[in-house]
Amino acid sequence: MQRAATDIVVTNLSYLKQFPQTPTRPARAAFYLYVAEQLIREVKSQELFCDLGDKLIALAEQAYAFRRGDRIEELSQALYALPLPGPYKSAAGYFRALGLRRRGELGTATSLLERVAAEPSHEYTSRAIQSLGAEYQFRGDFESALKLYDEAGRRAAEKITSDPMAQLLVQRNIAVVKSLRGDHRGALADLQRMSPFARAVGSIQPHLYYDYLNSLAVEYGELGRLQEAERASRVALSSPFAGAYPEWLETFDDITSKRQRPSHSAVAVRLPTASDPAVDGLGEAHNLVRLPPSERPAISAAGGHPQGAQARILNFQQWKTTIKSSSPTKGEAVVTAEQRIRMTTGEKLIRLMDLISRDETDDETIDKILEAVEEIVLNRRSEKLD
């Protein structure tokens, strides 16, 4: 707009200069020239101020991406101080509210956001409304938050105040509300659907794409899709913004914890081979019990696994059923010596795994069991060596 005004003034000035001064109107022609020159100077100054305002807004966006609340406030104050048009003042108010919120002054920040949102439509109208919705979401008032998100999305899609960044924030926050209400499948479906849009906006505002990936990782984790969750979380943590978003690391730690958590439903068992390292507490097979060849259960050629092959996934519930039906104890807590004599090697192993897998068997108990087994095995090895 300012450049168009400059072109008009320059055209008029050139037009005035082609008329020579006459004895009857020399002062008026000179006055017109003076006015035109002053207009050009003022318009150019306004253009310079607007260019400076645009740079300050870009810096404020960058500070917002890195969550630099102090920096955001400094830049907003600079915007306020410049002789800029109304939309720049609205932007200054929006960033000022973000800085206050980062500093913990939520009441003042909310009042300022409401004032910015109520102003005539401008570039930051939808962002201000979306930020107000996020505050209601934080308080647990999801209904109010969703109403504001709907309004922010509508404003962000309007031609005059179009804002892809606000649209992405609104869509992601709606998915987060679904997640907080327990609808993780619905939240994941929303996030997956907006993936192309998130990538497009991320090419302009990269931190938004990485934050989106963190939300995606959370929902994958909630639904047990841990490999996909870890992949998305790792990408987010590899970004230069990770230091400003500690919740991304919390997401990754939670996913890692879920992946390392032992399952009480199934376990994969592999038969030891001659190439396995010795059971000396140092090798990878230190927690395997070696059976002498004479004690190893026979493996049928038709249905068994060759030595060293990966065994089936054995279900603990099936094991418990087996041990209750085959063991003389019929589910009693202790197996007597006489009953152990009648048990096969497979049934004994099942009994051991059944005891270890119970919920009341904590890590300390498992450590004691492991220590006892290692001591027994090492003593047997020593006896054979002697």
TIGUKE-377337 format. One record per residue: x, y, z of N, C-alpha, C, O in turn; residue in one letter. Coordinates in steps of 0.2 Angstrom, whole numbers, plus 2048, in hexadecimal, padded with zeros to 3 digits. Layout:
TIGUKE-377337
XYZXYZXYZXYZA...
This chain:
TIGUKE-377337
8047FA80080080080080480680080380B7FCM80A80680480E80C80481280D7FE8138137FCQ8148087FB8188097F481380C7EF8158107EBR80D80A7EF80880D7EA8078147EB8078187E6A8078167F180681E7F380D8217F080C8277EEA81281E7F18198217EF8198237E781B8287E5T81681D7E481681E7DC8128247DA8138277D5D80C8257DE80782A7DC80A8317DD80A8357D9I80E8327E38118387E581683A7E081783F7DDV81A8357DE8208367D981D8387D282083C7CFV8188357D08158377CA81283E7CA8138417C5T80F8407CF80C8477D081284C7D08128517CDN81884A7D481D84E7D482084F7CD8228557CBL82184A7C982484B7C281F84F7BE8218537BAS81984E7BF8148527BB81485A7BD81485E7B9Y81585B7C48168627C681C8657C381C86B7C1L8228627C38288647C18288667B982C86A7B7K8248647B58248657AE82186C7AD82186F7A7Q81D86F7B281B8767B182087B7B382287B7B9F8228807AF8268857B182388A7B681D88B7B6P82788D7BA8248927BF8228987BB82789B7B7Q81D89B7BC81B8A17B981B8A77BE81A8A67C4T81B8AD7BB81C8B37C08158B37C48168B67CAP8108B17C280A8B17C58098AC7CB8058AD7D0T80C8A67CA80B8A17CF81189D7D18118977D1R8178A17D281D89D7D481C89A7DB81F8947DBP81989D7DF81989A7E68158947E781688F7EAA80F8947E380B88E7E380E8887E080D8837E3R8118897DB8158837D881A8807DC81B87A7DDA81E8857E08238837E482087F7EA82387A7EDA81A8827EC81787F7F28158777F08168737F4F8128767EA8108707E881686B7E88168657EAY81C86E7E682286A7E68248687ED8268627EEL82486C7F182686B7F88218667FB8248617FEY81B8677FA8168627FD81785B7FA8178567FEV81885A7F481A8547F18208517F482084B7F5A8258557F482B8527F782A8507FE82D84A800E82785380282585180982184B80A82284780EQ81C84A80581884480581D83E80381C839806L82183F7FE82683A7FC82A83780282B832804I82D83D80683183B80C82D837811830833814R82783981282383681782182F81682182B81AE81F82E80F81D82880D82382380D82281D80FV82982580B82F82180C83181F81383381A814K83082481783182381E82C81D82182E819825S82681E81F82181982182381281E82280D822Q82581281882780B81582D80881982D80281BE83280D81B83780A81F835808826837803828L83080B82982E80983082A80282F82A7FE833F8268028298237FB8288277F68278267F0829C82D7F78238327F28228357F08298367EA82AD8367F582D8397F38338347EF8388367EA83BL82E7F18378287ED83B8287E68398277E283DG8287E58328287DE83082E7DA83282D7D4834D8347DD83383A7DA8358397D883D83B7D383FK8367DD8408357DB8488307D68498317D284DL82B7D68448267D08458297C98438287C4847I82D7C983E8317C383C8357C18428357BB844A8397C584683D7C484B8387C185183A7BD855L8337C485282E7C285782B7BB85682B7B785BA82A7BA8508287B384E82D7AE85082C7A8852E8347B084E8397AB85083A7AA85783B7A585AQ8397B085B83A7AF8628347AB8658357A786AA82E7AB8628287A786482A7A086382879C867Y82D79E85D82F79885B83479586083378F862A83879986383D79686883B79886F83F796874F83579A87083279B8778367A087B83779F881R8387A587783C7AB87B8377B087D8377B5879R8347AF88382F7B48858327BB88682F7C0884G8387BC88983B7C288A83D7C688383B7CC883D83F7C287E8407C587883A7C787483A7CC871R8357C387582E7C587282C7CC8758297D0871I82C7CD87B82A7D387E82E7D987C82B7DE87BE8357D887B8397DE8798377E08728367E6870E8367DB86D8347DC86782D7DF86682C7E4862L8287DD86A8227E086A8227E786D81E7EB86AS8267E98718277F087482A7F486E8287FA86DQ82E7F186A8317F586482C7F685F82B7FC85CA8277F285E8227F385981D7F885C81B7FC858L81C7F88628177FD86581A804864817809863Y82180586582480B86482480E85E82581485DA82480A85882580D85281E81084F81980E851L81E81584B81881884881681484281781583CP81280E84481080A83F80880983F80580B844L80680783A7FE8068397FB80183E7FF7FE841P7F580183F7F17FD8447F37F68447F47F3849G7F37F283E7F57EB83E7FB7EA8417FC7E4845P8007EE8418077ED8448067ED84C8097EA850Y8017F284E8007F38557FC7EC8587FE7EA85DK7F87EA8547F57E38567F97DE8567F97DA85BS7FE7DD8528037D88528077D98588097D485CA8097DF85A80D7E18608097DF86680C7DC86BA8037E08667FE7DE86C7FE7D686D7FE7D3872G7FE7D38677FE7CB8678047C886A8047C486FY80A7CB8688107C886A8117CB8718147C7875F80F7D08738107D387A80C7CE87F80E7CC884R8067CC87D8027C78818067C08818067BD887A8097BE87C80D7B887C8137B88818147B3885L8167BE88181C7BF8868197BF88D81C7BC891G8137C288E8117C289580F7BB89780F7BA89DL80C7B889380A7B18948107AC8968107A889BR8157AD89281B7A989481E7AB89B8217A789ER81D7B289D81F7B48A381A7B28A981C7B48AFR8157AF8A78107AD8AC80B7B28AE8067B18B2G80A7B88AB8057BD8AC7FF7BB8A77FE7BF8A3E7FC7B68A97F67B38A57F07B88A47ED7B989FL7EE7BB8AA7E97BF8AA7EA7C58A57E57C78A1G7EF7C98A67F17CE8A17F17CC89A7EF7CF895T7F47C68997F57C38927EE7C288F7ED7C4889A7EA7BF8937E37BE8907DF7C488E7DC7C4889T7E07C98937DC7CF8917DF7D288B7DB7D5887S7E67D288A7E97D58847E77D187E7E57D4878L7E67CA87E7E47C68797DD7C88777DC7C8871L7D97C987C7D27CA87A7D17D18777CD7D1872E7D57D68797D57DC8757D87DC86E7D57DF86AR7DD7D886D7E07D78667DA7D38627DA7D585CV7D77CE8657D27CA8617CC7CE85F7C97CD85AA7CA7D38637C47D78627C67DD85D7C17E085BA7CC7DE85B7CD7E48577CB7E28507CA7DC84EE7CA7E784B7C97E58447CD7E08417D37E0843P7CB7DC83D7CF7D683B7D67D88387D67DD834S7DB7D483A7E17D58387E57CF8387E27C9839H7EB7CF8367EF7C98357EF7C483B7F07BE83BE7EF7C78417F07C38487E97C284B7E97C0851Y7E47C38487DD7C284B7DC7BB84D7DB7B9853T7DD7B78487DC7AF8497E17AD84E7DF7A8852S7E77AF84E7EC7AD8537EA7AF85A7EB7AB85FR7E87B585B7E67B78627E07B38647E07B186AA7DB7B18607D57AD8627D87A68637D57A3868I7DC7A385F7DF79C8607E379C8677E279786BQ7E67A18697EA7A286F7E57A28757E679F87AS7E07A58747DB7A587A7D879E87A7D679C880L7D679B8757D47948757D97908797D778B87DG7DF7918787E478C87B7E478E8837E5789887A7E37948857E279588C7DC79188F7DD78F895E7D779188C7D178D88E7D278688E7D0782893Y7D67848897D877D8897DC77B88F7DC776892Q7E177F8917E577E8967E277E89D7E377A8A1F7DC78289D7D87818A37D377B8A47D077A8A9R7D377889E7CE77289E7C777389B7C376F89CG7C677A8997C077B8967C077A88F7C177F88BD7BF77488D7C07728867BA7758827BC77687CF7B47758847AF7788807B077F87E7AF781878E7B27838827B478A8817BA78A87C7BA78E877S7BF78687D7C57868797C37848727C578786DA7BE77F8717BC77D86A7B97828677B9783860L7B478686A7B178B8677B57918647B579385FK7BB7928687BF7978667C47958607C579885CL7C578E8617C978B85B7C578C8557C878D84FY7BF78A8557BA78B84F7BA79284C7BB793846D7BA7978517BA79E84E7C17A084B7C17A3846E7C679D84F7CD79F84C7CE79C8457D179F841A7CC7968457CC79283E7C97968397CB796833G7C379883A7BF79C8357C27A28337C37A482DR7C57A68387C87AC8377CF7AB8337D07AF82ER7D27A68347D97A48317D87A282A7DC7A2826A7D17A08287D079E8217CD7A381D7CD7A3817A7CC7A98207C97AF81C7CF7B28187D57B181AE7CD7B48127D27B680D7D67BC8107DC7BC80FK7D37C18137D67C78157DB7C581B7E17C881BI7D97C18207DD7BF8267E07B88257E17B582BT7E17B581F7E37AE81F7EA7AD8237EE7B1822S7EA7A88277F07A682B7F079F82B7ED79C830D7F579C8277F67948277F879282E7F778D830P7FD7968317FF7948377FA79383D7FA78F840M7F579883D7F07988427EB7928407E978E844A7EA7908397E678B8387E978483A7E678083DQ7F078383A7F377D83C7F377D8437F1777846L7F47828477F378284E7EC7808517EC77C855L7E778384D7E078184F7DF77A84E7DC777852V7E17778487E07708477E376C84C7E176784EQ7EA76D84D7ED7698527EA7698597EA76485CR7E876F85B7E57708627DF76C8627DD76A868N7DB76C85D7D576885D7D676185E7D375D862I7DB75E85B7DE75885C7E07568637DF751866A7E375B8667E675A86D7E075A8717E0756876V7DB75E8707D575E8747D27578747D0754879V7D175486E7CF74D86D7D37488727D0744875K7D97498717DE7458757DD74587D7DD740880S7DC74B87F7DB74D8867D474A8887D374888EL7D07498847C97468857C973E8857C473B886R7CF73C8837D07348827CF73287B7CF72C87BG7CD7368777CC7338707D373486C7D4738868D7D772F86D7DE72F86A7DD72D8637E172F85FH7D97288617D872685A7D672C8567D872D851R7D17308597CE7368557D473B8547D573E84FG7D873C85A7DD74185A7E373F8557E5743851A7E47398547E97368507E77378487EB739844L7E07368477DE7368417DE73D83E7E073F838A7DC7428437DD7498417E474B83F7E574F83AD7E97498437F074B8427F274883C7F674B838L7F174283A7F373F8347F074282E7F3743829Q7EA74482F7E67488297EA74F8287EA751822R7EC75282D7EF75982C7F775882A7FA75E82AM7F9752829801752828803756822808759823S80075681C80375A817803761818807765816P7FD76381B7FD76A81D80276C822805772822F80376882780876982C80F76A82981376E82BA81176682481776682081876D81D81D77081CR81276F81981277581681377B81A81777F819A81077B82081178182481878182781B786829V81A77B82982177A82C82677C82782C77E82AG82577D82182A77F81C82B78781E83078A81CS82678A82182779182282879282A82C79682CI82578E82E82678F83582878883882378483AQ82E78683783077F83982E77C84082C776840P82E78184582D77E84B82677B84C824777850H82177E84881A77B84881A774845816770848L81E77284181E76C83E82176784381E761844Y82676984782976484C82576485282475E855Y82176985381C76885981676485781476085BD81476485180F76084E81275884E80E754850Y81875784D81B75084D81B74E854819748856L81C75285981B75086081474E862813749865N80F75286080875086180774985E803745861S80974885880974285480C73C858809737859L81273D85B81573885F811736865811731867A80E73B86880A73A86E80473586D803731871V8017378677FB7338667FD72C8637FA727865E80372B86080572485E80772186480571B865Y80A72486980C72186F80671E873806719876G8007238737FA7218777F771B8747F4717878E7F871A86E7F471486A7F970E86A7F7709866L7FF70E86D80370986D80870886780B703866G80770D86280B70C85C81271085D81471585BR81670C86181C70F86482271085F825715860L82270C85A82870D85582671485182B717850Q82071584F81E71B84C81F72185082172684EE81D72085781D72585C82572785D82672D85DA82972385D83072485E83372885883772C859E83172585283472984C83273084C83673484AR82C73184D82973884D82D73D85282F742851A82D73A85883073D85E83873F85D83A74485ES83B73A85A84273B858843741853848745854R83F74184E84074784983F74E84D84275284CV83A74E85183875485583E75685984075C85AA84175185D84775386184D75485D852757860L84E75385785475485385475B85085875E84DS84E75F85284D76684F85176B853852769859S85377185185677685585277985A85477D85EP84B77785A84677A85F84577686584277886AF84877086584776B86A84976E87184576C876A84E77287285077487884A77987B84A779882G84677C87784178087A83A77D87B83678087EA83A77687A83477287A83576C87F83676787CY83676D88583876788983376188983475C88AP82C76388782775E887829759881826753882E82D75B87C82E75687783375187A83274B878W83775287E83C74D881837749886839743887L83274C88982E74888E82A74388A82973D88CE82874588482574087F82973A87E82773587ET82F73C87C83473787A83573288083672C87FF83673588583873188B83272C88D83372688FD82C72F88C82672B88D82572588882471F88AD82772688282772187D82C71C87E82B71687EI83271E88083871988283671588883770F888T83371888D83071489382B70F89182C709893S82771188C82270C88A825706886823700887K82A70888282D70287E8326FE8838326F8881R8347008888396FC88C8356F98928376F4895Q82E6FB89382A6F78988296F08968266EF891R82A6EC89B8296E48998226E389981E6E589CP8216DE89481A6DC8938186D689781C6D2898S8126D689A8106D089F80C6CC89B8096C789EH80C6CC8948076C889080B6C388C8086BE88BS8116C58898146C188581C6C288581E6C7887A8206BD8838276BD88382A6B987E8276B487DV82F6BB87B8326B78768386B387983C6B687DA8386AD87883E6A887B8426A587583F6A3871V8486A687684D6A387185169D87585369E87AR85269887185669287485D69487485F69686EL86169387986869487886C69087486A68A873P87169287187568E86C87C68E86F87E692874T88068A86C88768986E88B69086D890691870A88969486888D69A86788B6A086B88E6A586BS88669F8708846A487588A6A587988E6A087BD88B6AB87C8916AD88088F6A98878896A7889P8946A888B8946A48918906A889688F6AE896A88C6A489B8886A88A088D6AA8A588D6A78ABV8906B08A48956B28A98936B98AB8976BD8AED88D6BC8AA88B6C28AC88D6C88A788C6CE8A8G8916C68A28946CB89E8916CB8978906D0893L88F6C589588C6C488E8856C588D8826C6893G8826C588787B6C78868776C28898716C388AE8796BC88A8756B688C8766B58938756AF895A8786BA8978796B889E8736B68A28736B48A8H86D6B889F8676B68A38636B08A085D6AE8A1N8676AC89C8646A58998676A089E86D69F8A0L86269B89F8646958A386668F89E86268D89AV86C68D89E86F68789A86D68189D86E6808A3R86A67C89986867689B86D67189786F672892L87066C89B87466789887066389386A663893P87366188E87065D88886B65888A865657887P86C65589086864F89286165289585C64F895S86265889785C65B89A858660896852662897E85A66189085666588B85066188885165B887R84B66588884566188584566087E84866487AP84365A87C84365887583F65C87183A65E873A84165E86B83E66286683C65E86084165B85DI83665D85F83465985983665C852836662852S83765884D83965B84783365E84383466283FA82D65C84582765E84282566584482466A840A82566684B82266C84E827670852825675854G82D66E85383167185783567685383567784DG83A67A85783E67F85484567C854847679859H84967D84F85067B84F85467F854852684856P85967C85785D67F85C860686859863686854Q85F68B85D86169185C85C69685885D69B857G85669285685169685384D69A85784D69985DA84969F8558456A485883F6A085A83B69D856Q83D69F86183769C8638316A08628316A6860A82B69C8638256A08628246A58688286A586DR81F6AA86781D6AE86C8196AB8718146A886FI81B6AA8778176A687C8136AB8808166AF883L80D6A98808086AD8848086AB88B8076A588DN8096B08908096AE8978026AB8998026A789EF7FD6AE8977F66AB8997F66A48977F36A089BQ7F86A28917F869B88F7FD6978947FB691895Q80269A89680769689A8046958A18046908A4W80069A8A37FD6998AA7F76948A97F66908AEK7F46938A47EF68E8A37F26878A37F06828A6T7F868789F7FC68189F7FE67E8A57FD6798A7T8016838A98046818B07FF67F8B580067A8B9I7F96828B47F36808B97F16798B77EF6758BBK7F06788B17ED6718AE7F266C8AF7F06668B0S7F966D8AE7FE6688AE8016668B58046618B6S80166C8B980566B8BF8016688C57FB66A8C5S8036648C97FF6618CF7FD6678D37F86658D7P80066D8D37FE6728D87F76758D67F46788DBT7F56748D07EE6778CE7EE67E8D07E96818D3K7F36828CF7F36898D07F568B8D77F56918D9G7F76878DB7FA6898E280068D8E280368D8DDE8026918E78076958E780E6928E78136948E4A80E68C8EA8156898EB8156828E781067E8E8V81A6808E481A6798E181F6758E58246778E7V81D66F8E782166B8EC8266688E88266688E2T82B6658EC8316618E882E65B8E583165A8DFA8296588E78266528E48236548DD8246508D8E81F65A8DE81C65C8D882165E8D282065D8CCQ8276618D482C6648D082F65E8CC83165E8C6R8306588D08336528CD82E6508C783164D8C2I8286508C882364E8C28226538BD8206518B7R8256598BE82465E8B882965D8B382F65B8B5M82865F8AD82D65E8A78316658A882F6698ABT8366658A483B66B8A48376718A18376768A4T83267089C82E67589982A67889E82967E89FG8276748A28226768A782667A8AD82367F8B0E82C6788AE83067B8B38316838B18316878B5K8336838AB8356898A882F68E8A882F6948A9L82968B8A682368F8A68216918AD81F6978AEI82268D8B282168F8B98256958BB82369A8BER82C6958B983069A8BA82E6A18B782D6A68BAL82C6A08B182A6A68AD8236A98B08226AF8AFM81F6A48B28196A68B581A6AA8BB8176B08BCD81E6A88BF8206AC8C58236B28C48216B78C7L8286B38BF82B6B98BE8266BE8BB8276C48BCI8226BC8B781D6C08B38186C38B78146C88B4S8176C18BD8116C48C18126CB8C38186CD8C4R80C6CE8C380D6D68C58106D78CB8136DC8CCD80F6D38D08126D48D781A6D38D781D6D58DCE81C6D08D28246CF8D18276D58CF8276D68C9T82A6D98D482D6DF8D28356DE8CF8376D88CFD8386E38CE83F6E38CB8446E08D08486DC8CFD8436E28D78476DF8DC8476D88DC84C6D48DDE8416D58DC8406CE8DC8436CA8D68466C58D7T8426CD8D08456CA8CA84C6CA8CB8506C68C9I84F6D08CE8576D08CF8596CA8D385E6C78D2D8556C98D88576C38DD8576BD8DA85B6B88DBK8516BC8D68516B68D28566B58CD8596AF8CCI8586BA8C985E6BA8C58646B88C88686B48C6L8656BB8CE86B6BA8D286C6B38D48716B08D4E8666B08D68666A98D98686A48D386C6A08D4A8656A68CD8656A18C786D6A28C587069C8C3V8706A88C48766A88C287B6A58C78806A18C5E87A6A58CD87E6A28D287E69A8D18836978D2E8786988D08776918D087B68E8C987E6898C9I87A6928C487D6908BD8846908BE88868B8BBV8876958C188E6968C18916908C689668E8C4L88D68F8CB8906898CF8906838CC89567F8CCN88B6828C888A67B8C489067B8BF8936768BER8926818BC8976818B789E67F8BA8A267C8B8R89F6828C08A56818C48A667A8C68AB6778C6S8A06778C88A06708CA8A266B8C48A66678C5E8A066D8BE8A26698B88A966A8B78AC6658B4K8AB6708B78B26718B68B766E8BB8BC66B8B9L8B566D8C18B966A8C68B96628C58BC65E8C8D
